[in-house]
Structures are given as structure tokens and as C-alpha cells.
Amino acid sequence: MLSAERFDIWLYPSLVYCLLSVLLGAAALAAVWFADLSLLLQAGLSLALVLTLLEAAGRDGVRWAPQSVVRLAAVDGHYRLWCRDGSVHDVTLRPPVYVLPWLVILQLRSRQGRRFHVPIFSDAAAVDAFRRLRVFLRLANHSGEE
């Protein structure tokens, strides 16, 4: 459901996010291994890159990590998000908000100060819900103020 003051969107695993992560990760690994660095430094940087890639893909790509955002909703300017671990957070939409035809990036902050950066590719939500979210965000005031 969506009106000028309301939306509710469920987030699913994103193949696009995972593929882009793999491509960018492979490029970064290639850069590390082609650089004139010691073998120990190359191995350390490679391990850090792989672990970072796995963490990001688990959180925002396949959404299996406990802190993965799986649902977002807004009612009358109040935003709420649900994480895979069952936690629910009342959040404020903060600038910048990026709205593209194939990607939405939200910056959210909970009342406890926790920050959520939520990339939503077009394949991570129902087609209608993604379109409505884009329209909602374009019409909404994203000043970040309550």
C-alpha cells in the first residue's frame, strides 16, 4: 500500500548486488596481485577484501546476515525497519537519498544512533513496490529532520 504518507516494502536477495560485488571484488583482488607488493601484504589485503566482500554480500546481497534489513515501512513520516534477526527499529531518513531507475540508496538512523545504509536494487523487491518506493522518495522531503 502506498499513499503520499505511506509505504511498506519487503526486501529480497539481489542477484545484481551479488554480481556487482563479485566483479568489483575480482577487480580489486587483481589490482592487489598485480601491484608490486610483498607476498605477505598481498595475502593480507586479499584476505581483507574477501572477508569484506562476504560480509557485504551476506548483509545486502543475499540478506542472510542477522543485521540485514528485510522490510521498510513509513506511515505519516515515521519510518521503521525490520532486520533478519527480528529486531525492529524506528528510524529517520537522512540525506543523501539516491533514487535511480535501478537502484535506491537510503541512509537511515535509529533513535539509538545506529546507522543503516540500505542499497535496494530493482531485483530486491517486487516490481510495483520498488516503483512506488521510488515515487514516494521523490515526492518526500528528505531533509532528515523530524
N, C-alpha and C positions, 0 to 999 in steps of 0.2 A: 504494500500500500504506500502511496506517496501523495502528499499534498504539498502545499507551499511550506508547511512546517513539519513534515513527517517523512521519514524513510526507514526501511528495515531491509538489510541485505545480508545474506549468508555468503560466506567466502569458502571457496573450494580450492583444491590443489591447482596450481597453474603450471601447465606444461611450458608455456612461453617463458616464465620466470626461470624454471629449471634449465631450459635450453640456453637461455642467455647467460645464466650463471656458469654453466659448463664451458661455453665458448669463451667468456671473459676469463674464467679461471685457467683454461688451457693457454690462452694468450699470455697471461701473467706468468704461468709456470715456464712457458717457452722463453719469455724475457729473462727470467731468473737464470735458466740453464744456459742461455746464450751469452749472458753477461760474463765479464771477466772477473769472477769472484772465486774465492776459495771453495773447495768442495763442501766443507763444513757449513759455511754461510749459505751456500745454495741449498743444502739439505734442510737447514733450519728455516729458511724462507719458504721453501716448498711445503714443509710441514705446516707452517703457519697459514699459508694460502689454502691448503686443502682443508684444514680444520675450520677456517673462516667460511669457506665455501659450503661445507657440510652444515654448519650452524645456520647460515643464512637460508640455504635451500630447505632445511628442515623447518625453519620458522616461517618463512614467507612463500616458499615454493610448494612443498607438499603439505605444509601446515600440520605436521605431526608433533612438533615441539610443544611442551606444556604452555609456553608463553605465546603461542601462535594465536593471532586474532582470527576468530571463526565467524563472528557476527558483529555488525554495526547497526545502530539504530539512532534515530533522532526524533524527538517529539517536542514541539514548541521551543526549539532552540536548545534543548538539553540533549547532549549526546551520551550514549552508553555503548560500551563494547564488551564482548564476551571472549574469553580466551579458552583454548583447548582444555586447560586444567580445571575449568568450571568457574574460574573467578570472573566477576562482573565489575566493571569499572565505570564510574561516571567521569566523563572526560570533557575537555574543552577543545574545540577545533582551533588550531593555531596556524598562523601563516608561516610559511607559504603553503598553499594548496595548489597542486598541479593537476590540471584536468586536460587530458588529451583524448582523442577518439579511442585509443587502445590501452590507455594507462591513466590511473588516478593515483596520486601520492598524497596521503594525508599525514599531517603532523598533529598528534593529539597529546594532551597532558592530563593526567588524573589529578584529583584534588590532593592526593598524597605526594604529588610532584613527579610521579613516574611518567616517562615519555614513551610514546608509541609512535613509530614511523611505520605506516601501513601502505605498502605498494599493492595496488589492485590492478592486475592486468585484466583485459577484457574476457579472458577464458577462465577467470577465477570466480565468476558469478554468473547467474542466469542473465541472458542477453537483455531482457527487459529491465531487470533490476539494475544492471550496470548502466544502461542508458538513462534510467531515472535518477540514479546517483549522480551522473554527470550533469544532468539538467538541474537537479537540486543544488549542487555545489556552485554551479554558475550563477544561480539566482540568489544563493545565500550570501550573507555578509560574513566573510571570513576574517574579520579583524582580530579574532582571538579574544575579544573582550566579552565578559558575561553581562 
